Amino acid sequence: MKDQNRFKRISIICFIVMLVMFIVHVQILVTFNRKVLNVHGNDSSSPAYLDINTRGQSTSRWEKRDYPLTEDRTVTLFGETIDQTLYNNSGDSIRDWGLRINIAGDCFINQAWTGEVEIHQFVGSDQEQVQRINLQDYALDDVKLAYRYDGDLLIPLQKGDYLIYFPNEYYTEMPVRSGDKVTIGMIFYYLEELDLSDYDLTIHFNRGFHQGWSFIPFIAAAVLWVLALVMHGTSIMIYRNTQKQRELRKSGLSYMSELYEAIYIITLSTGEITPVSSGEYIEKLRQKHSNAKDLLDAAVRGDADENELDATLAFVDTDTVAERLKDRDSITHEFLSSIHGWCRIRFFAMDRTEGKPLDNVIFAVQDINDERSEAQNLMERLERAEAATTASNSFLSGASRDLQAPVKEVLALDEQILGEADPQKIREYAERIHGTADRMLYLINGLAHRAEAVREKGKAAVKRYSLKQIAAEAVEAVQPMAEKKQIRLETEIQENIPDALIGDAEKLKEATASLLANAVSHGSDGTVRLSVFGKILGETVHLLVSIRALPEKEAFSAGPVDGKAVRADSDLDLEVAGAVLASLGSELKSVRSTDAWKDLYFEIEQQAADFTPAGKTTAEELHQ
C-alpha cells in the first residue's frame, strides 16, 4: 500500500510537471510565432536578411536613348534588373515576410516579379497616390498611378516614395525553409544612379510543435509520467495480488485451524515462533523455550514414542526444514504420541521469494485418532493439489529454460565475436552491424519524415520540383553511410531532359534514396552511380532512374540475380522502395550487368512544368 501511494504521488507530480511544461512549450511557441523580426538593410548578422544587388550580367543593364523626359528635354535612361535575395539562416521556417524599399532619388519602376507591389507615389504631396498591383499581369486601364508608356510601363518615383513587396506563395516565395533562400526581381529605370540601400524587411517565423528547446523537457516529462503510470499500475496489481494472497492465506489458515490442534508460524532466520492456534501442551513448553528449535525439540522428547523419537526429532529440526521444503510446498510426519495417541505434524512453506532462501514456514499439529479416515481423504485432496502445483512449477521451469535458449544463443554469438583472433574478421562483424544500424536509422528517419508529411498535409501533394534538386537530396540522405563504407557516389542526369517537372517529389526522392541506401549497404569500397535518363512524350517526360553499384577490387559481392527485381534476401529498404513506387504507379526492376553487382531501376512519367533542358551539371554543383 505504501509503494502504491508513493507511485501515485509520483505519477500525479509527473503529470503536473508535464502539464506545466506543455503549457510553457505552447506559450513559448505562440509567443515566438507572433513575434515580428524587423531587419534594416543588408544586415547579414540577422537570422534572416535580404540582399539587394544588381544581377551583374551583360544583358541585365541596357539604355533607352533619346527618351523625352519633358517636352524640351530628351535623356538617356538606364534600365537595370535588380535581384533581391532573402536568406533564411535561422533554424526555423519563415511563414510570411514583406519588403519595403524607400526611394532615395528619382527613378521609374517597370517590373516586379512574381508577387504584388504596393506603390506609394508622390508621398507628402497633393498628388500622393497608392495602388497595389501585379506588374506582371495587369491591364493598362487598371493603372491608377501616374505613369508613362512607350511600350514599357514606367511609373515615376521620387525621394520619399516607397514600395512594399508582397511575396507570392504559389511561386514558393513563402514559406521559406531553414537554410533556404528566395530571389525576387525588379526592373528600374534611372538617369545617373539608382540607390536602393534604404530598405526594411519584416519577417514572421513559424516554429512547429516539435521544435524549440522547450519541446525536450516536455517530452522528458511526458515519458516520466508514462513510466510513473506504468509503475503505479504495476504497484496496484501487486498490491491487489498481495491482498488476494493474504485473504486466501487467512481463509486457508482459518480452514486449517479446524483440522489441526495447533498451528504456528516460524521465522527460520530468527527462530521466532508465532501461534495462530495454540496447543495446550506446546504452550506450556513455550513459556520456557522462546526459540522454535528448542521448543519443538523439547515437545518431541516429552511426547514421542521412544521407537519414533529419532525420526521425529529429525523431522522437527528447523535447521534443515528449508532445504527439505526447497522443491515442495509441505512435508509431513506421523508419530505415536504418549499423550495424544496418533498425531500428524506438518511444515508448510510460505512467502517464497525467488533467489532467496525460504524464511517463513507453518508448523501444524493434527490429532488423527478419531478422524483418521477423514484426515486421509483430506490428505489425498491436499496431495492432489500439491501435485498440480508441482506440475505447474515444472511447466514454468521448462518454459523458463526454453526462453533462455535464444538469450544464450545471442551470448554465444557475442562470445564468438569477442573470442575471434583475427582482427579483420572482428572488423567485418562490426562493419556489418554498423551497416545494418545505418540502414535501420535511414529507414526510421524516412518513416519519420513520411509521418511528418502526412501530419502536416494529410497526403503528399503533387507540385512543381527540380529534378536536379531531388537527385541531390537523395544522394545527400545516404552520403554519411557511403562515407563510412568508403563508397563514392556519382550522379549523371541526361542533359536534354527538362529539370522543372510536376509530380510527387517527396515519394520520388524517398524511393531513390532507399535504392541508393540498399546499394551502399552491400559494399565496402567502390562506386554507386545514380543515373537519370528521359524521353519527352508530348506534355510528359518518361524518366528512367537507375542505381548501379560498380565493384572495385571485388568489393561488392556478386550474389545471384533472378532477372526480375530483387535479391533473394528481400532487403527491407527494397521493400520500402517497392511500396513507394507502387503508390506512384511504377515498379522496381533489376537486371544483371557485366560490370556491376546489380542494376536497380524504375520508370515513371512526370508532367513537364518547363521544357528548358536540364543542361550539363558537374558533380560539385549537384552535391554542394
N, C-alpha and C positions, 0 to 999 in steps of 0.2 A: 504493500500500500504506500509505503514511504517513497519507493522508487517511482511508483506510478504518479504520485503527486509532484515529485521533483521533475519528471519529464513533462508533465502537464504544464507546470510553470515555465519550463524552458521553451516549450512549443508556443505558449502564449507570448513570451518575451520575444522569441524569434519572429512571430507573426507581426507583433507591433513594430519591431525594428524593420522588417521587410516592408510593411505598410508605410512607415516613415520614409524609408529610402525610395519607395515608389513615388510618393508624393514629392519628395525632394527632386527626384530624377525628372518627373513630369514638369515640375515647376521650372527647373533649370532649362529643359528643352523648350518650354513655352516662352520663357524669357529670352533665350538665345534666338529662337526663330522670329521673335518680334523685334529684335534689335536691328537697327539700320546702321550700316557702315558707310561713312562718307569719306571719300578719298579725293583730295585735290591734286590735280596734275599727275605727272608720271612719278608717283611715289612707290618705287619698287620694294620698299621695306614693308609695305602693307600686305596683309594676307592675300588680297586681290587688288589688282591695279590695272589701268588702261594706258596703253602707249599709242599716241597719235603721231604718225610719221608718214612721209611721202613714200609711195611704192618703190620709187628708185629705178624703175625700168625705163628704157628708151621710149616706149610707147605710152608711158604714164604721164607725160608732160607735153603740151602742144600749144599752138598760138592761134589766136583769132586776129588776123591783121586788118587794119583799116576799119575797126569797129566804131560805128557812130555813137560815141558815148553821150554826146549832146548834139544839138543842131549845128554847132560850129566847131565841134572837136571830134576828131577820129583818133583812136588809140589802138595799140596792140594789147589785147587781153591774153593772159597766160591761163591755160586750163590745166588742172592737175588732179590726179587721182590720189586721194588721201586714205590710207588704211588705218583703222583703229582696232587694235588687238587687245582684248580683255584676257588677262592671265589669272587663273584661279590657283594660287599656290597654297591655299588652306587645306585642311583635312575634311572640309565639308563641301557640299554642293551649293551652288548659287541658285536659289529658287527664282529670283527676279532681279533685274538691275535696270538702271536708267542713266543716261548720259546727258549732261548739259554742257554745251560749248558756248563760251562767252566770246563774242566777236570783238576783236581788238582794232580792226580797221575796215575800210570799205572793201567789199568783195561781193561776189554773186555765188549763190548755191544753185547747182544744176541737178544733181542726182544724190540719192542716199538709198542704200540697199542693206537689208531686204525688209527692214521694219518701217514704221511710220515716223515722221518728223513733225514736231510741233514747232513752228517758226514764229518767233516774236519779232516783228518788223517795226522799225522806227519807234523804238521804245522811248517813252518820255515825251513824245511829240504829239501834236494833234492828229497826226496821220497813223498813230500806232494801230497795228493790226496783228491778230493772232489766228493761225489756222493749223490744224493737224491734217497732214496729207501724206499719201504714199507717192513718193516721187518716181516710182517705177510703173505705177498703174493709175493714171489719172486722165481726166478729160480737161482740156484747156479751159472750158467754160466753168469748171468747178474751182478754178484757182481764184480765190478772193483777195490774195495779196497783190501788191504792186509787182509787176514783172515785165520783162522784155522777152520777145520771142522772135528768133530768126532761124527757126528750125531746131534750136536749142532753147529750153526754158531757162531763163536767167532771172532769179529772184534777188534783188539788191538787198544787201545788209550793210549796216554801218556800225560804228563803235557804239556799244551799249546794247545792241541787239543780241539775241541768244537763240540757240537751238536746243530742243530736248528730243533725244532719240529714244524710241520705244522698240525694244528687240522683238523679233518675230519668232514665236515658239515653233511654228510649222517648219521653219528653216533651221531648227536646232540651235538658235541663238540663246535659248534658255530652255530648261535649266542647264547649268554648266557644271559638270562633274569635277571633283577634286583632281587637280593636276592637269585639267584640260584648258584649252584656250579657244576663244571665239574671235573671228575677224569680221568686221563690217567695213564698208567702203562708202566714201562720198566724193563727189566731184565739185570743185570750186573753181571760179574764175576770178582773177585779180589783176591789178595793174603792175605793181612792182614787188610787193611782198605779201605773203599770207601768214598771219600769226594766229595759230590755234592752240597756243600753250596754256591758255587760261580755260580750264575745264574741270568739271566736278562729276564724280562717279558715285552713284547711290546704289548700294548693294543690300539685298535681303538674302541671308544664308538660310539653308534648310538642313537641320540635323535630324536624322532618323531616330527611332526609339532605341535602337541598339547601339547608338553612338554616344560619345561623351564619357568623361571619367566617372560620372555618377551611375552609369549602367553596371559597372563591375561590382561595386558594393551592393547594388540592388539584387543582382543575380546571386552574389555570395549569400546575402541574407535569405533569398528565396530558397537556395539549396539547403542552408542550415535549418530553415523552417520545415522543409520537407523531411529532412533527416530527423528533426525533433518529433514530427508527426509519426514517422515510422517507429521511432524508439518509444514514443508514447503508446502507440497501438500495440507494440510488442509487449510493453510492460503491462498493459491491460490484459492481454491474452495470458501472460504468465501469471498475473495476479488471479484471474478467473480460474485458471487451471489449478493454481495452488489452493484456492478456496474450495474448488471441487474435490481435490485430493484430501483436504482437511475434513470436509464433510463425509467423504467416503471412509476416511480413517476413523472418524468419530463413530460413524454408523457401524463400521467393522468392529471397533473395539467394544461398542455397546453390545453388538451381537455376540462377540467373543465372551463378554462377561457372563452371559447366560450359559456358556459352555464350560468355562474354566473357573476353578475355585479361586485362583489368584492370577493377576496379570500385573507385570512390572515392566517399565521402560528402563533399559540400562544404557548408559553412555559409556562405551568401552574405553575411550581415551582418558576419562577421569575416574571411572569406577562408580559414578553416581547411579543410584537406583531410585526410581520414582514409582510409587504404587499407583495403578489405575483402579484395580480392585484388589483388596488385600486378603491374604490368607492368615488365619489366626496364628498358626504355628510359625510362619515366616516372620510375622510382625513382632512376635516375642523375641526372636533372634535379632531382628533389625535394630532393636534398642542397644544391642551390644556390638553389632558389626555394621558400620555405615558403608563400608566398601562392598561392592557387589560380589567380588570374587570370594572374599572371606565369608560373606553371608551365605552364599549358595553352597560353599564347601561345608560350612557348619550344619546347614539344614540337611544335606545329604548324609553326612556322617551320623547325625542323630536320628535318621528316619529310614534309610535304605536297608534292605536285607543284605546280610553280610556277603552272600554269594554274588550280589549285583553291585556291591559298593564301588569297586574299581571302575567298572564300566560307566556307572552313573556319575562318579567324580570326574571322569574324563569328559563326559558329555557337558557338564555344567562349567567346565573350565573357560572362563571368559577371555583368557589369553589366546585361545585357539579358535573361538567361535567365529570370528570374522573370516578366517581362512576357510573354515568349513562351510560358511554361507556365501563364499565367493561366487559360485555358479548356481546357487539355489536361493529360493525365497524363504525356505524354512527347513529346519531339521527337527526330528522327533526321537524321543527315547521313552520306553515304558519300563517301569520297575515296580517291585512289590514293596509298598511302604509298611513299616511295622506299626504305623499309627492309623493310616487311612486305607490300607489294602492296596489294590491295584491303582496306580497313578500314571498319568502320561504328562511328561514335561516337553516343552517345545520352545524353540527360538525362531522368531520371525525377523527377517531383515526389513529395515525401514530406512527411508531417506537416503537412497543410493545417490551418489554424485560421481559422474564419470571421471576417471582419472584419480579419484581419491579413495582411500580405504573406507570400508564400512565402519560407521561410528555408533549408530543407534540401532538397537535391537529390542524386540519384545520377548520377554520371558513369561511363559504361561504354564500354569499347573492345572491339570484336569483330573477329577475323580471319575474313574471308569468302572467302578464296581457294579453299580446297578444299571448303568446305561451303556454297557459295552457294545451291544449290537447297534444301538442308535449312534453311538460315537463312531462305530466302524463305518456306518453309512456316511456320516459326516466326513470322515477321513477320506473316503473314496471320492466324495464330491470335491474336497479340497485338493486331492491328488490330481483329479482330472483338470481342475483349474490351474494347478501348478504345471501340469504337462502342457496345457495350452499356452501358458505364459512362457515356458521354456522354448516351445516351438516358435512362438513369436520372436523371442530373443534370438533364436538361431537364424530365423529368416532375416532379421535386421542385421545380424552379424554378417550373413552371407551377402546381403545387399551392400553392406559397407565395404566388404572385400572386393566386390565387383566394381564399385565406384572408385576404389583405389587403383584399379588396373590402369585406366588412362592417365592418371596422375603419375604413376610410376613410369609409364611409357615416356611421358614428357621429360621426367627427370633422367631417364636413361639416355634420351637424345641429348640432353644438356651435358651429361657426363661424357658422352661421345665427343661433343664439341670441345669440352674442357680438356679431355684426355688426348686429343689429336696432336700428334707430334709435329706434323707438317704445318708450319705457319701459313703456307699458301692455301692449304685446304681450309684452315680456320678463316682466312680472309675470304675465301669463296663462300663459306657458310654465311659470314657476316654480310657480304655484298648481296647475297640472295635475300637475306632477311631485310636488309636496308632497302633493296629494290622493291620488295613486296610492300614494306611500310610506305615508301614513297607513292606507290600506285594507289594504295588504300587511301592515303592522305589526299591525293589528287581527286579520287572519286568522291570522297566525303566533301571536299571543297566544291566540287562540281554540283553535287546534290544540294549543298547549302545555297549555292548560287541559284540553282533552279528553284528551290523553295522560296528564296527571297524574291525572285522574279514573279513567281505565282502569287505571293502575298501582296506585292505592290500592284501588279497589273491584272491578276486573275488568270491571264494566259499570255504567252509570248505574242507580241504584236509584229505583224508584217510591216516593215518600214524600209526606208532607203538606207543603204550601207555601202561602205567602201570594201571591195574585195581584198585590197592590199591590207587594210587595217584588220580585217577578220583573220587573214593569214598570219599577220604579225602577232596578234593577241593569242592565237592558238599556239604559236611557237613559244611565245613568252611564258605561257602557262606551264610548259614542260621543260623550260630551259634549266631550272635548278636540278631536276632529275638527270638531265643529259650531262650537265657539268660534273655531277658526282660520279657518273659512269664513264666520263671521258669520251663522250659521243658528240660529234659535230652535227649541227642541224643546218641543213641547206634548204633554201626556198627558191623556186622558179615559177614565175607567172607568165603565161603567154602574152606577148606584147600587144597583139591586136585585138584582144577582147576588152570589153568595157570594164572600167573599175567601179562605176556607180551602178549598183543593182538594187532591186527591191525584193525582199523576202524575209524569212525568219532568221535574222543574223545570229541570234543567240544560240539557236539549235544547231545551225551550221557550224558555228565555232566550237560548240561542245562536242559534236561528232568528230570534227577534225582533230581537236586536242586529244580526245580519247584514243584515236587511232595512232597519233604520234606517241602518246604515253605507252601504248602497247608495244610499238616498235622499239622504243628506247629501253623498256624494261627487260627485253630479251637480249640485250647486248652489253658488252663491257668496253668496247672500243669500235671505232668505225664511224659511219656516217648514216644519218637518217634524212631523207630528202622528201620535202613536201612539194609536189608539182601540181599546178592548176592549168588545165587546158580548156579551151572553149570553142564553141561554134555558134555564130549568130543565126538564129532561125526566126526571121520576121521581127516581132517585138520582144522576143525572148532570147536568152543565151543558154545554150546547153553546155553545162560545166562537167568536166571530168576531174575529180580530185584524187590524186594518187599519193600514197605514203609508201616509200620504198626504203628498206634497210639494206645498205650496201656493206658487205663484210670487209674487214681489214685484218689481215693476219688470221683469218678464220675465227674472228671474234664472235660472229653471230652463228649460232648453231643452226644447221640446215635440217630441221625436222621434216617429216613427211607432210606434203600438202595434197589435199584431195581434189584440187582443181576447182572447187566451188567457192568456198568462202573462208572458213575459219580453221584454226588449229584444233587438233583433237582434244586439247586440254580445256577448251572453251573458256578463255580468259574473260574475267569479269568486265574489263574495260571494252572488250569487243562486244560483249552483250549490251553494254550501255550504248556504245556507238550504234549498234544494230537497231536498238529500240528507238533511239532518237531519229535515225534515218527513216525508219518505218513510219514515224509520225510525220515526216516530211514527204512521204510518198516515194522514198528512194530505197535502195537495198545495198547492203555491204557485200562486196565481192572480193575474190582473191585469185591471183594467178601465180604460177611458178615461173620465175625468170632465171636465165642462165647465170647472171652476175649478182643476184640478190637472194637473201634468205626468204623473203616473201614480198609480194607487191599487193597491198590492200588498196582498193579504190571504190569509189561510188560515183554515180552520175545523177545530176539533178538539173532541172530547168528553173531559171530565175528571170524575172522581168527586168529589162534594161531601163534604168532611170535616165541614163545619159549614154549615148553611143560613143563618147570620146574614148579612144583606146587607152588602156592602162599604161602603155609605154614601157620602155626598159627601165627597170629599177634595180639598183645594186642591193646586195645583201645588207650592207651597212645602213642604207636608207630604210629598209624594211624593218630591221631589227633594232633600230636605235630607240 
